[in-house]
Each structure stands twice: as C-alpha cells, then as structure tokens.
Amino acid sequence: MARLTDDMQRVVDEQRLAFVATVNADGTPNLSPKGTIAVLDDGHLAFADLASPNTIANLRRNPSTEMNVVDPVTRKGYRFTGRAEVFGDGERFRELVAFFAEGPRAVSRPDERIRHVVVVAVDRCQPLVSPAYDIGASERDVSQRWETYFTELWTRRRG
C-alpha cells in the first residue's frame, strides 16, 4: 500500500473533487466526478455514492480504480491508483456515513442521501503537473494566469 504524503492529503482536503475512473462491463472506460473525496488515513481515500450507480456496479465487478485530484489554479495534483471496496450496509457503512456527516467534507442529510461509501486502498500515487512547468513557468506564474481566467469567467457569468 502506498503512503499518502502530507501534500497529497492537503490537495485532497482542499479540492474535494476527484475524477474517478472505472471499467464498464463492456470494457469501455467510465469517468465520473466525485465531490465527496476524502482522506480516511495515510493509505485510504473514500467517497460517498450520492448518485453513482454505474461507478458502484463497475467497482463491484472490478475493484481497480484510478482517481485524479487536481488544483485548477496551480495545475498540480495527484493520480491515485488502487482497489476499491464498496460498503452499502452494516457497521462499517454506518461508521463511514458518520464520517461524511461532519466537518468540511459534510454531506447534507447523509443518512438519506448516501447510498454507498467507497473506500480505496491506494497502491500507487503519482504527481500530475501541467506541461506549463516544463517551459519554465513558476507556480506563481501559472496560478496568476488561472486566477485571472477564473475571475474573468465568474465576472462574465454574473453579468
């Protein structure tokens, strides 16, 4: 099992959004955003199933998964590969629902909304870094560019 470093845990805690890849029954890829990604401990990540029947079916058939968590401003993050376990009832499920009931990762009305909780034992962690850094851009340069972009985007959306 891989160890999640302090920086990996920080990125997951700050971003709270992962893109989770699984394999459909016909062998095609399934990529699904999960807004409840959380660190359980230094070897496990978890997310709550609020509306993910395909992801759950795929993981029950094939527990191999990869999750990407990226900071959209710094354009840096991590790729986590591992094996998932799906909990939908029992004591462990109730403990995990309670985990998602409080703190910054809290899901509103968790007892009503959480259908399953997926726990991933992380086998491999790899950094994800924008190619902008390959040409000499600093993190400050990249961050300023994307902060400006998002600020302008949000301003346009507000009209």
C-alpha positions in Angstrom: 0.0 0.0 0.0 1.2 3.5 -0.8 1.5 6.2 1.8 -0.4 9.4 1.2 2.1 12.3 1.9 1.1 15.4 3.8 0.9 17.3 0.4 -1.3 14.6 -1.2 -3.7 14.8 1.8 -3.7 18.6 1.6 -4.6 18.6 -2.1 -7.5 16.1 -1.5 -8.7 18.1 1.5 -8.6 21.4 -0.3 -10.0 20.3 -3.6 -12.7 17.8 -2.5 -13.3 16.9 -6.2 -11.9 13.8 -7.8 -12.5 12.2 -11.2 -12.8 8.5 -10.7 -12.1 6.0 -13.5 -13.7 2.6 -13.6 -14.3 0.0 -16.3 -17.7 -0.7 -17.7 -18.9 -4.3 -18.3 -18.2 -4.0 -22.0 -14.6 -2.9 -21.3 -15.1 0.8 -22.0 -13.9 3.5 -19.6 -16.2 5.2 -17.2 -15.1 8.6 -15.7 -17.2 10.2 -13.0 -16.7 13.3 -10.9 -17.0 12.7 -7.1 -17.4 15.8 -5.0 -17.0 13.9 -1.7 -13.5 12.6 -2.0 -11.8 12.5 1.4 -8.7 11.1 3.2 -9.5 8.3 5.7 -5.9 7.8 6.7 -2.5 7.8 5.1 -3.3 4.8 2.9 -7.0 5.1 2.1 -9.3 7.6 0.3 -13.1 7.4 0.3 -16.1 8.9 -1.4 -19.8 8.8 -0.8 -22.2 7.5 -3.5 -24.9 10.1 -3.9 -25.9 9.3 -7.5 -23.3 6.9 -8.9 -25.0 3.6 -9.9 -22.6 2.9 -12.8 -19.5 3.6 -10.7 -20.7 1.2 -7.9 -21.7 -1.5 -10.4 -18.3 -1.2 -12.1 -16.4 -1.4 -8.8 -18.3 -4.4 -7.6 -17.4 -6.2 -10.9 -13.8 -4.9 -11.0 -12.4 -3.0 -7.9 -9.5 -1.5 -9.8 -9.8 2.3 -10.0 -7.9 5.5 -10.5 -8.7 8.9 -9.0 -7.3 12.2 -10.2 -7.4 15.2 -7.9 -6.0 18.5 -9.4 -5.8 22.1 -8.2 -7.3 24.0 -11.1 -5.3 27.1 -10.2 -1.8 25.7 -9.7 -2.5 22.9 -12.3 -0.9 20.4 -10.0 -2.3 17.4 -8.3 -2.1 13.6 -7.9 -3.2 10.4 -9.6 -4.2 7.7 -7.1 -4.5 4.1 -8.2 -5.9 1.3 -6.0 -8.6 -1.2 -5.2 -12.0 -0.2 -4.0 -14.3 -1.7 -1.5 -18.0 -0.8 -1.6 -19.9 -0.5 1.6 -23.7 -0.3 1.5 -24.8 -1.6 4.9 -23.5 -2.9 8.2 -21.5 -1.4 10.9 -18.6 -0.2 8.7 -21.1 1.5 6.4 -22.7 3.4 9.3 -19.2 4.5 10.6 -18.4 5.8 7.1 -21.7 7.7 6.8 -21.0 9.3 10.2 -17.5 10.3 8.8 -19.3 12.1 6.0 -21.8 13.7 8.4 -19.4 16.3 9.9 -16.5 18.6 9.2 -15.6 20.2 6.0 -16.5 17.1 3.9 -20.0 17.0 5.4 -22.8 15.8 3.1 -26.2 17.3 3.9 -28.7 14.7 5.1 -26.1 11.9 4.9 -28.5 9.2 6.3 -30.9 9.9 3.4 -28.5 10.6 0.6 -25.6 8.3 0.9 -26.3 5.0 -0.8 -22.8 3.5 -0.5 -19.4 4.6 0.6 -16.3 3.5 -1.5 -13.0 3.0 0.3 -9.9 2.8 -1.9 -6.7 1.2 -0.6 -4.2 3.3 -2.5 -1.5 1.2 -4.2 0.2 3.9 -6.2 0.4 7.7 -6.1 1.8 9.8 -8.9 2.1 13.6 -9.3 0.1 15.3 -12.0 1.7 18.5 -13.2 0.8 20.8 -16.1 3.3 21.0 -19.0 3.4 24.8 -18.4 6.0 24.0 -15.8 8.1 22.2 -18.4 8.8 25.5 -20.2 9.9 27.3 -17.1 6.7 28.8 -15.7 6.7 29.2 -11.9 3.8 28.1 -9.7 3.1 31.8 -9.2 3.0 32.4 -13.0 0.6 29.5 -13.5 -1.6 30.5 -10.6 -1.8 34.1 -11.6 -2.9 33.1 -15.1 -5.6 30.8 -13.9 -6.8 33.1 -11.1 -7.2 35.8 -13.7 -9.0 33.5 -16.1 -11.5 32.3 -13.4 -12.1 35.8 -12.0 -13.0 37.0 -15.5 -15.1 33.9 -16.2 -17.1 34.4 -12.9 -17.5 38.2 -13.6 -18.9 37.4 -17.1 -21.3 34.8 -15.6 -22.6 37.3 -13.1 -23.3 39.7 -15.9 
